[in-house]
Amino acid sequence: MERQEEQQEKQDWTDAIARVTERTISPEELRSRAVQTNPQKRQDGLPRGVKRKGPVMTAKMRSFANAVAKGMSPKEAYKRSYDTTGMGEASIQACSNRLMKDERVSALLESLWEDVREAVITDAVTTRRHVMSELHKAANDPEVAISVRLRALELMGKAVGMFTDRVEQTVEQVSAEQLKRELEGSLSLLEGLKH
């Protein structure tokens, strides 16, 4: 009887191992199934269960950074982005300074300022190109008055640096003895005026 129970127990274990083996998936099939799944995502776009590294940038922080990037002072941007009722001016200033030093805010500000710099440079180049084109048209149009054509040529020349005034400076070496004599002469004139 015991022998029969042992054989039955061995058979149960063998059957259990066979069932587990049947359910085992190869690594390739596991990868393909993982790609096919569509994980649930949070509002910020990350899959559920994935944790962010470090502290999160809040909407108020983004609002503060955008206001500063648009030209507001940090203090005014803080007042606009946060509830400051019951806060003194010194507290608001301290909080805005603390936010300006926050690495998340400073990184966002740097990014925003870089975008602004690129836009200004692009606008400046476009504007310069347009102005030079219009001046060139005016300078070469025979129907335009000669004074206007000359003025257009003058402005184009100034834009390319043709008419920069060169100032020459000469440095006169003065010895200490000569300087002393000039000072004594000036002092004696002043003393003569006092009497």
C-alpha positions as CSV (number, residue, x, y, z in Angstrom):
1,M,0.0,0.0,0.0
2,E,2.8,2.4,0.9
3,R,4.5,1.6,-2.3
4,Q,1.4,2.3,-4.3
5,E,1.1,5.7,-2.5
6,E,4.7,6.5,-3.3
7,Q,4.1,5.7,-7.0
8,Q,1.0,7.8,-7.0
9,E,2.9,10.7,-5.4
10,K,5.7,10.4,-8.0
11,Q,3.1,10.3,-10.8
12,D,1.4,13.4,-9.4
13,W,4.7,15.3,-9.3
14,T,5.5,14.2,-12.9
15,D,2.1,15.3,-14.1
16,A,2.5,18.7,-12.3
17,I,5.9,19.2,-13.9
18,A,4.5,18.3,-17.3
19,R,1.7,20.9,-16.9
20,V,4.2,23.6,-15.9
21,T,6.4,22.8,-18.8
22,E,3.4,23.0,-21.2
23,R,2.7,26.5,-19.9
24,T,6.3,27.7,-20.2
25,I,6.8,30.3,-22.9
26,S,10.0,30.7,-24.9
27,P,11.8,34.1,-24.4
28,E,11.1,35.1,-28.1
29,E,7.4,34.4,-27.7
30,L,7.4,36.3,-24.4
31,R,9.0,39.4,-26.1
32,S,6.5,39.3,-29.0
33,R,3.5,39.1,-26.5
34,A,5.0,42.0,-24.5
35,V,5.2,44.1,-27.7
36,Q,1.6,43.3,-28.6
37,T,0.2,44.4,-25.2
38,N,-1.0,48.0,-24.8
39,P,-0.2,49.0,-21.2
40,Q,-2.5,51.4,-19.4
41,K,-1.0,54.8,-19.3
42,R,-1.3,57.6,-16.7
43,Q,-2.2,61.2,-17.5
44,D,1.4,62.1,-17.9
45,G,1.9,59.4,-20.6
46,L,4.0,57.0,-18.6
47,P,2.8,53.4,-18.2
48,R,1.1,52.5,-14.9
49,G,3.6,51.2,-12.4
50,V,6.6,53.2,-13.7
51,K,8.0,55.6,-11.2
52,R,9.6,58.9,-12.1
53,K,13.1,59.7,-11.1
54,G,13.3,62.7,-8.8
55,P,10.7,65.3,-7.9
56,V,8.0,66.2,-10.4
57,M,7.6,69.6,-12.1
58,T,4.2,71.0,-11.0
59,A,1.8,73.1,-13.2
60,K,2.5,76.1,-10.9
61,M,6.2,75.7,-11.5
62,R,5.6,75.6,-15.3
63,S,3.4,78.7,-15.0
64,F,6.1,80.5,-13.0
65,A,8.8,79.6,-15.5
66,N,6.7,80.7,-18.5
67,A,5.9,84.0,-16.9
68,V,9.6,84.7,-16.1
69,A,10.5,83.7,-19.7
70,K,8.0,86.2,-21.0
71,G,9.7,89.0,-19.1
72,M,8.0,89.2,-15.8
73,S,10.1,89.6,-12.7
74,P,10.4,86.5,-10.5
75,K,8.4,88.2,-7.8
76,E,5.5,89.1,-10.1
77,A,5.6,85.7,-11.8
78,Y,5.3,84.1,-8.3
79,K,2.3,86.3,-7.4
80,R,0.7,85.3,-10.7
81,S,1.3,81.6,-10.4
82,Y,0.8,80.9,-6.6
83,D,-1.7,82.0,-4.0
84,T,0.1,84.7,-2.1
85,T,-2.7,85.9,0.2
86,G,-1.4,86.3,3.7
87,M,2.2,86.4,2.5
88,G,4.4,89.4,3.0
89,E,6.5,90.9,0.2
90,A,9.7,89.5,1.8
91,S,8.2,86.0,1.8
92,I,7.1,86.3,-1.8
93,Q,10.6,87.5,-2.8
94,A,12.2,84.6,-0.9
95,C,9.9,82.0,-2.4
96,S,10.4,83.3,-5.9
97,N,14.2,83.3,-5.4
98,R,14.0,79.7,-4.1
99,L,12.0,78.7,-7.2
100,M,14.5,80.4,-9.5
101,K,17.3,78.3,-8.0
102,D,15.3,75.0,-8.3
103,E,17.0,72.8,-10.9
104,R,13.7,71.9,-12.6
105,V,12.6,75.5,-13.0
106,S,16.1,76.6,-14.1
107,A,16.3,73.8,-16.7
108,L,12.9,74.8,-18.1
109,L,13.9,78.5,-18.1
110,E,17.1,77.7,-20.0
111,S,15.1,75.8,-22.6
112,L,12.6,78.6,-23.0
113,W,15.2,81.3,-23.2
114,E,17.1,79.3,-25.8
115,D,13.9,79.1,-27.9
116,V,13.5,82.9,-27.5
117,R,17.1,83.5,-28.5
118,E,16.8,81.4,-31.6
119,A,13.6,83.2,-32.5
120,V,15.2,86.6,-32.1
121,I,18.2,85.7,-34.1
122,T,16.0,84.3,-36.9
123,D,13.8,87.4,-36.8
124,A,16.9,89.7,-36.9
125,V,18.4,87.9,-39.9
126,T,15.0,87.9,-41.7
127,T,14.5,91.6,-41.0
128,R,18.0,92.5,-42.1
129,R,17.6,90.5,-45.4
130,H,14.2,92.2,-46.1
131,V,15.6,95.7,-45.3
132,M,18.6,95.2,-47.5
133,S,16.4,93.8,-50.3
134,E,14.1,96.9,-50.2
135,L,17.0,99.3,-50.1
136,H,18.6,97.5,-53.1
137,K,15.3,97.9,-55.0
138,A,15.0,101.6,-54.1
139,A,18.7,102.2,-55.1
140,N,18.3,100.6,-58.5
141,D,14.8,101.9,-59.4
142,P,15.3,104.7,-62.0
143,E,11.8,106.1,-61.3
144,V,12.7,106.9,-57.7
145,A,14.1,110.4,-57.0
146,I,17.9,110.6,-57.0
147,S,18.0,111.8,-53.3
148,V,16.0,108.7,-52.3
149,R,18.4,106.5,-54.3
150,L,21.4,108.1,-52.8
151,R,20.0,107.7,-49.3
152,A,19.3,104.0,-50.0
153,L,22.9,103.5,-51.1
154,E,24.1,105.4,-48.0
155,L,22.1,103.2,-45.7
156,M,23.3,100.0,-47.5
157,G,26.9,101.2,-47.2
158,K,26.4,101.9,-43.4
159,A,24.9,98.4,-43.0
160,V,27.9,96.7,-44.4
161,G,30.4,99.0,-42.6
162,M,31.7,101.1,-45.5
163,F,31.4,104.5,-43.8
164,T,32.8,103.8,-40.3
165,D,34.7,106.7,-39.0
166,R,38.2,106.0,-37.9
167,V,39.4,108.0,-35.0
168,E,43.2,108.3,-34.6
169,Q,44.5,108.9,-31.2
170,T,48.0,110.0,-30.5
171,V,49.5,109.4,-27.1
172,E,51.9,112.1,-26.0
173,Q,54.5,110.9,-23.5
174,V,54.9,113.3,-20.6
175,S,57.7,113.0,-18.2
176,A,57.2,113.3,-14.5
177,E,59.4,116.5,-14.4
178,Q,57.3,118.2,-17.1
179,L,54.1,117.2,-15.4
180,K,55.4,118.6,-12.1
181,R,56.3,121.9,-13.7
182,E,52.8,122.2,-15.3
183,L,51.1,121.5,-11.9
184,E,53.3,124.1,-10.1
185,G,52.3,126.7,-12.7
186,S,48.6,125.9,-12.4
187,L,48.9,126.1,-8.6
188,S,50.6,129.4,-8.7
189,L,47.9,130.8,-10.9
190,L,45.2,129.6,-8.5
191,E,47.0,131.2,-5.5
192,G,47.3,134.4,-7.4
193,L,43.5,134.4,-7.9
194,K,42.9,133.9,-4.2
195,H,44.8,137.0,-3.1
